[in-house]
C-alpha cells in the first residue's frame, strides 16, 4: 500500500480536508493510504513519511525542504469544478460583477483564474479579500460564487452559486498514478469517470491521456488476447514481449533472469524460428504443430528485433472449416467435382484428363461446347481439383444481365456512385472471388466496354469499383465458357483479339452428346435410376438414335418427361431428325416450351434467334412470325416470362405444369 501525504497549512477547514481525502481514496481505493499533514504542527526536525507529497500551493514547497528527503515525489495539486455547476455560471448576465469567495485568498485567486482559463469571460470575476470588506466595499455586487464556503460570503449578497468543494484535477491524479506505478484497470476506470464529471483548463492533457490509454487498452485487447501466439524479441532473441497465448504455450516466466527464447523451445524449433524469415515453417511444441512466421523489426538501417507469430495447426483447420461453411451459406462454392461427371467415352476421358492438368495451373481456361453440355459442371470440377478448392467459387452468366448491371456486379461500386446504388456500396464478384475462382459463362456476349475492362483486370490483377479512384489488388483464377465461335467473332470485330488470346490460354472442348454414343445410355441410366430397367429395347434404341442437339440438358428433360408420363416425348420417335417433327400446334408448343425449359436458369433464358436455331437443328421448320405468335400466346397464359435484353424467355412453373400435361 502506497502512502500519499497531503500537506495543509492548518486544520482550519476540516470539511474541505476530509473531502479531498475522500476524493483520493475514491480514485485509488485500496492501493493507497492518505495522511493529512499540517505545516503549523510540524516539529523542526520532524520527517514526513510518504511515497507522494501533495501540496496545495507553490509557496508551501519551500518550508517542506527540511521535512522530506525526495523532492522528486512532490506534486502540486490542481483543482477542477464539477460540470453540473457550469451552466449556472454561464447563465449570469453579461458584464455582471460576480464575487468569488473561498476560505483563503490564495484559494480564491486559484478559483477565479480557473474560470478565466476555462474561457468564461462574459462576466467580471472579482476575488474576495476579507480585509477589503469594510466601508461597504462590495455592496454593489449582488452575485457570489463559492466552493461550499457560503458562511464567508458578505451578508448582503443573497444570490449565491455554490459550486461545491473543488475536486482534485485529473492531471494531478494521473501524475500520482504514474509515479506510484498504479496503472491498473480499476484506477484508470476511476480516473476516466472522474474526468467526465469535472472541468478544468488542461483539456490537452485530458485528450492525450485518453488517447494514450484507449490506444494501449485496445492494443492490449487485440494483441494480448489474440488467438495467435505473438512474441517480440531483441536482435539476440531475448524476449521483450509475449501475449497471453504465448505465455500459455511456452509457460513463460517473467521472473527468469535469462530471457532468451531458447529457454522456452527445443533446439530444433529454435533453429526453425531463426531461419523462418518471411517463409512459413512448421514446428512442433508440446506435441502440437504450429506454423511460424518471423518479421524483422528495423530502426532505420539497423535490426533491433524480431516479431514472431505462431499459429496452431488445429486453429488454422477450424478457420478453414468456418470459412468454407460461410462460403457455402452465401452460395460461393463449387458443389461438383470430376467424380460427378458420368462418362465412359474416350473423347470425354481426354477432355477430363486435360481439365485435370489445367486445374493444377493458374492459367485462364476457356471451356467450349454446345448449350447443355455441362460447361459449369466442368468449371466447378476444375476449381475443386485445384489448390484454390477451399476458396470461393463465383459464377456469373454474362448474357443474363444488361451491360451496366453486369459491370456493377463484376467490379462493385461505392456509395452513391449512381442512381439506385446501395448507400453502403457493394463488393463486386472479383473481390468476392479473391484467392478463388471466377467463372464467366457466355463470355462471348459481353460488350466492347467490358471487354476492355476485363482485359485490364487480367493483365494488371487490379480492379476499381464504380465511383472509386482506388485500385484494389485481386488474386483470381478465371475460367470462361462459350458456345459461340469466338474466332468468327474476332474476325467480325465483335470480340477483341487481345482479350481472346488472354482467355484462350488453355482451351478445353466438351464434345457434344451425339459424338459420344457410349455416354448416352449411361447418362440416361444415371438420371432414371432404377426406372432405367423398365426401358424397352425400342426405347433404348430411340434414345441412342436421337441427335440430342440440346445435349445432356435435353436428355435430362426427356428423362423427366418419362418419369412423369411413362413415355418419352413424341419427337424422339420420329424416324428422321432431318424432317419436320412438328405437325400440330401442340407439337410446336411442346417443342418450344421444352427448349425454353432446357435453357432456363436463375437469371437467363433463351432468345428468339437462338430458339429458331435450336428448332432448325431438330429439323423443325417454322417462320419467325409463327414463333412470335406462339411466344405471345405462352406469355399471355403465364407459361413463360419474357425479359428484356439478353435474358430472353424463361419458363414458369405454370409452363412446366402445362408441358407435363401435353
N, C-alpha and C positions, 0 to 999 in steps of 0.2 A: 504494500500500500504506500502510495506517494503522499508526501506532506506539502500542502500549499499554505504558506504563511502570508496572511493578508495584513498589510501594515496600515494602521489608522493613527491619527493624531491623538485621539482620546475616545472616551466612551460616550460622548455627549448624545449621539444619535443611534442608540442601540437597535431600534426597529429597522433602520436602514442597513446597519451592520449585519443583522440576522438575515435580512432579505438577500444580501449579496452572498452570504454563506450558503443559504438555500439554493441560490442561483447556481453556484459552483457544484454543489452536491447533486443537483438535478441533472447536470450535464455529465459529470464524471462518475456518478453513482458510487459503487463500492470500491472503485480503484483509488480514491483519494481520501485524505483526512484534512479538514480545514482548521487552521489555528488562527485566531484573531490576536494580533499583536498591537499594543498601544504605545506609541513613542514616549508619551509622558510618564509611563510606568516602568520603562526600561532602566536598569542599573547601568552605570558607566561601563563596566566590564562584562556585561551580560551578552552572550552569543545566542542569536536566534537560530533555531533549527528549522530546516525546511529544504525541500527539493526545488521549490519555486517560491520567490518572494514577490508578491503582488502589491504594488504601491499605487495610491490614487492620484498623486500629483508629483511632478518632477522635483519640486523643492524638497520632497521627503527622502530623496535618494541619498543626498549628502550626509544627513545625520545617521544613516544606516552603515556608513563606512566602517565604524568600529564594532558593529554588531553582527555582520555577516562576512563570510570568507570568500564566497564565489559570486562576484557581481555579474557573471555570465547568465545567471539564473534569475536576475531581476527583470521583471516585466512591468511596464507602465500600463495601468488599466485604462481601457477606453470604455465608453458607455453609450448605450443606444436607447431609443424611445420606442415604446410599444406602438405598433402600427395603428391600432384602433383609435388612437387619440389624434392622429394627423388630420383627419377630416374636420375635427372641431377647430383646429388651429387655422386650417385653410378657409374655413367659413367666416373668419373675422374680417370685417370690412377693411378695404384697402386704406393704407396710411394711418391706421389706428395705432395709438401708442399702447403698448402692452408691457406690463411689468413682469419680469421673470424673477421668481423668488425661490431661493434654495437655502440649505442650512448653513452654508458658508459662502463668502464672496467668491472664493476660487471655484466652488461647485456651480455657483450662479453664472459665472463667466463661461464655464465649460458648457452649460446647458444652452446659454444664449448663442454661443458660437456654433453649436450643433444645428440649431435652427437655420442659421445663415448658410452653413455648409451643405445643408440639405436642399438649398435653393429656395427657401421660404423668405422672400424679400418683400412681400406685398404689405407687411406691417412693420412697425418700428418696435423692435425688442429693446427694452431698457432693463439693464441689470440692476437689481435691488441692492442698495447699500444701507444697512441699518443706521449708520452714523449720519446719513443724509435725511433720515426720516424725521425731520423737525421742521417747524415753521411751515407746515402744510406743503412740503416739497413735492409730494407725489399726489396731491389732491385732485389734479386734473385727469389722472389716469383712472379709468373705470374697469379695465380688464386685467386680470393677472393669470399667469401660468406658473404652476408649481408642481414639483415631483413629490407629492404627498406631504408637503410642509404647509398646509393651509393655515395653521396657527401663527405662522410667521408673516402672513400677508397682511398689509395695513387694513385696519378695521373698516375703513370707508369703502373698500372695494368689495362689491357683492358678487360680481360676475367672475367666478374663479374656474379655470380649466385645470383640473387635477390630472396630470399625466401619469401618476403613479411613480413609484421608485424607478429610477433609470436602471436598466439591466446591463450586465457586463457585455461589452461589444464582442461580436463573433471573431474579429481578428485577434483579440486577446485570448479567447478560448482556443483558437487554432494554434497560437504560439505555445500555450500551455501543453496542449496535446502533443505537439511535435517535440518539445523539449523533454517531456516525461515519457515519450515513446508509447503513447497510449492510443495509437490509431486503430482502435477496434471498431467493428461494425456498429456496435451499440452506441459508442461515443460519437462516431460520425453521424449516425442517425439523429442523435440528440442535438448535435450542433446544427444540422440542416433544418431540423424542426425549429430550433431557436432562431436561426437566420430568417425564417419565414414569418416570425412573429414580431420582429423589431426592424427599425430603420436606423441606419447610421451612415455617415458620409462616405465611408470607404467601400463604395459599390464595386470597384475594380477588384479589390481583394476578395470580395464575395464571389464574383464571377470566376476569377482564377481558381479559387478553391473548389467551387462546384464543378467546373470543367475538369480540373485535375482529378478530383475524387471520383466523379462519374466515369471518366475515361479509365481510371485504374480499376474501378469495380467491374466495368463492362469487359475489359480485357481479362480480368481475373475470372469472370464467369465464362468467357469464351475459351480461354486457354487452359486455365487450371482445371475446369470441369469438362474439358474436351474428351471425347471418346477415344481420341488418338493419344499415344504416348509422345510427349514433347520434352526434349532435352535441349538445354543451351549450355555449351561448354566454351572454355577459352581455347586458344590455339594449341594447348598441350592436352586437351581433352579432360581438363578438370571441370567438374560440374559447377555451373553458375546458377542454373535454374532447372527445376523439374516440376511438371504438373502432377496432379493427383493420380492420374493413370500410371505415370512413370513410377511414382512412389510405391504404388501397389505392386506393380510388376517386378521391380528390382529390389523392393524392400530397402529403399534409400534411407540412410541415417544421416541427418544433417549435423549431428554432433560429432561425426567422424572427422578426424584430423586430415586424413588422406582423402581428397575429394575426387580422385581420378575415377573415370567410369570403368577402368579396368577392374575395380573392386566389385562392380555390380554385374558384369557379364563375363562369360568364359573367354578364353584366348581366341578361339575360332570366331565367335560372334564379334569380339572387339576388332579383329582384323577385317572382317566384312564391313563393319561400320566405318573404319578408317578408309577403306578402298571403295566405298559405295559411290562417292561423288554424286553426280546427278542421276546415276543409274539406280534403279530399284533392285535391291538384293533381298534374298530370303535368309533369315537367321532363325535359329531355334533358341528359345528361352523357356526354361522350366517345362520342357517337352511340348511347347506350343510354337507354331510357326508365326513369324512376323515379317512383314516387308519393311525395309528400312530405306529412308531417303535422307541424304545429308546435303545441306546447303552451306556454302562458305559465307561467313559474315565478314565484310570488308569495311575498313575505315580508310578512305582514300585508296591508297595502293597497298595497304597493309592488311594481312589476315589477322583478325582479332579473335575469331572463334568460329564455332560451327552450330548450326541449327539442325537438329536431328528429329525426324518423325518416324515412329514405328506404328504399324497398323496390324492388328491381329487378323490372321487369315480367316477366322470364323466371322469376324465383323464384316470383312470385305464380302464374303459369300452371302451373308444376311442382307447386305446393302444391294447386291446384285439381284437377289430374290425380290426384295421390296421394289426395286426399280422396274424389274420385269413385270411384277404384278400391277404397278402403276401404269405401265405402258399398255398392258392388257386391258385395264379398266378404261383407258382412253381409246382403245382400238388401234393403237400404233404398234402393231406387232404382226409378224407373219405366222400364220397358223399351219401352212402347208410346207412339207419337205419332199425330197425326191422319193421317199418311200410311199408317198400318197399318189404318185403318178403310176397309173395302170398301163402296162405295155408289155409286149414281147417281140415287137418288130425290130429288125436291125437298124432301120432308119431312126427310130425313136431312141434306141440304145446309143447310137452315135451322137444324137442331139444331147442326151443327158450326160454322156461322158465328157463332151465338150463343155457343157454348162458347169460341171463339177470342177474342171480345171480352171475355168474362168472365175469361179466363185472364190478361189484362193488368191486371186489378184485383187487389185483395187481399180482396175481399168473399167471404163464405161462399157456396158454391154447393150447391144441392140438386138432385141428379140423380134423376129419377123415371122409372120404367119397369118393365115386367113382368120376371119372372125370365127370365134368359137373353138379355136384350137387349144386354148388354155395358156395364154401368154402370161397372165398374172399368176397363175399357179406355178409356172416355171420361175417367174421373178421371185416369188416368196421362197421357193425351194433354194434358189441361188443364195438369197440372203441367209437362210437358216443353215447353209453349208459353209458360210464364210466366217471369218473371225469376228465379224460385226453382229453375230447371231443374237447376242444378248442386248443389243442396242435397238433403237426404234426402226420400224419399217413403215414408211408413209407412202401411200399410193394416191394418185390423183388421175382422173380421166380428163385429159386436156381438151377433148371435144365436147365435154359435158357442160362447160362453163363459158360464158362470154369473156372476151379478152380482158376487160377491166377487172372483172371479178377474179379471173384466173391469176392475174398479176398480183392482186392483193392477197390471194390465198398462198401463192408461192413465196412472196417476199415479205408479207406482213405490212403493217402501216403504223404510223404514230398517231397519237390522239389528235382528232380534228383535222386530219390530212385531206379529207374530202367529205362531201355531204353524205350523211348516213353512217359515217365511221364511228366505231365504238369509242366512248370517251376515254377508255383506258388503253386504246390502241390494240394491236393484235400481233401475235408472233406468227410468222409465216411458216409454211411447210418445210422450207430449207432449214430453218432454225429448229423446228420440232424433230427433224430427221438428223440433226447434228450427231456425228460419230456413228450414224447408222446408214440406212439405205433409203433413197427417194426413187420411187417408181413412177415414171411419167408414161402413162398409156396414151395411145393415139397421138404420139408426138408430131406426126405429120400434119396435124390440124392447128398448130399454134401459129400465131400471126408473125409477120416480119419483125415487129417491135419486140415481141417476146423472144424471138429467135436471137436477136442481138443481146438481150439481157442474159439469156441462158448461156450464150457463148462466153460472156464476160465472167459469169459465175464459175464455169468450168475452168477457164484459164486462170483467174485470179484467186479462186476459192474464197470469195468475199461476196456478200450481198448488202444491199442498202434498202431499208424499209421505205415505203412510200411516205413522203413528207419528212424524211430524215436527211441529215447531212453526215451521218456517221456510218462508216463501213464496219461490218460485222464479219469476223472470220468464221467460216463453216468448214467442217470436215465431213463431207457427204459422198457416199458411193452412189453413182447414178446408173439406173437401169431404165432403158426406154423400150417401148414396144410400138409397132405399127403394122397395119395390114395394107399400107399403101406402098407403091413402088417409088421410094424416095429418090432413086436415081432419075426417074422421069420428072419428079417434082423439081429437082435441082436443075435439070435441063430446061424446064419451063420457066425457071426463075421464081418459083413459088417457095422454094426451100433453099436456104443459104448453103453453099457448098462447104464453107469453112466449118459451119456447125455440123453438117452431115459427117465430115471426116473426123470431127471430135467425138461424135456419138457412135460412129460405126467402127470403134476400135476392135471390139470382138463381136462379130455378127453371129447370132445363133438363129437358125431356121427351124421352125417347128413344121414338120411335114403335115399336109392335110390328111384327114382321116381316110379318104378314098385311096390314098397312096400307101396305106399300111393296113392292108386287109387283115393281117394277123391280129390286130388290136381291136377290131370292130366287135366281134362276139365276146372278147374278153371284157371290154368296157360295158357291153350290154349286160353281161352276167354280173358285173360289179354293181351296176345300177339296179338290176332286178332282184338280186339276192336269190332266195330260194325259188322265187317265181320263174327264174330262168329255166328250171327243169320242166316247166309246164309248156314251153315253146315247142311247137311242131317243127319238123324239118323244113316245111314250106315257109314258116315264119322266119326261121334262121336264114334260109336262102334269100328271103325278101330283104332281110337286114343287110346281108352281105352284098346283094346286088344293087342296093340303093346307093346313089352317088354321095350323099351326105355333104352337100355344099355348105351347110351350117355347122359341119364338123361335130365335135364332141357335144357342144351345146344343143345342136339339133337332135343328136342321138338321145341325149338325156330327156329332151322334151317328148320325143316319140315314146320312150320307155314310160314316162309319167302318164302319157295318154293310155298306154296299155295297162298300167296299174289301175287306172280309173275305170276304163271301159272294157278291159279284157281283150281288146283287139288293137292292132296298130292303125295309124291314120291311113285313109284310102289312098293317098298319093304314093305311099310306099309300094303298093301292089301293082302300080302301073308298069306295063311291060317295058316302056322306054322312057328314059328321062329326057329324051330329045323332043318328045311330043308334048303337046299341052296336056297337063294333068288336071286342069280345072275346067269343068264343063258346065257348072251351075254357079249361081250367085253364092250359095252357101260354101261351095268349094273355094271360091275366091276369098270369101270372108275367113274361112278356116285357115287357108294358107297365109294370108296377110297377118291375121292375129297371131298365128304360130310364129311367124318370123319376128313380129314385134316383140312377142313374149321372150323369144330367144335372145333378143338384143336389149332387153330392159334390165338395167341395174339401178342402183340408188339414185344416180344423178344423170343417167344417159339412156337414150332410147335409140331409134333409127330414123333417119330422114327419108323423104320420099324417093330421092335419087338412089340411095343405097337399097331401098326396098325394091325398086324396079330392077336393080341389078341382080338381087338375090332371086327374085321371081324368074328372071331370064335364065339364071343358072339352073333353076329347077325345070326349065322348059315351058314356063308359063308365059303366054303372050297376052299382054294387057296394055291398054292405052293409058297415057298419063291422066287423061280426063276421067277415065273409069276409076283409076286409083284414087283420084281426088274425091270422087263421089262416094266411094266405099269408105274412105277415111273419114269424111264428114259424117256419114251415117253412123260409124262406130263412135265418133266423138260425141254426136248428139245423144247416143244411147249410153254414154259413160263407159264404153268398153275400152277406150283409150284416152290418154291425156296428151294433148299436143302442146309442146313448149316451143318458145321462140328460139331462134339461133340453132346451134349445132345439137342441142339436146334432143330434138326431133320428137317422135311419137313413142309413148311408153304405155304398156298395157296396165289396166287397173284390175282390182280384184274381181269386179263385175265382169270384166272382159275374160278373165281366166275361167270364171264360172260358166260364162256363155260358151267359151271354147270347149270346155269339157262336156257341154250338153250337145254339141254338134255330132 
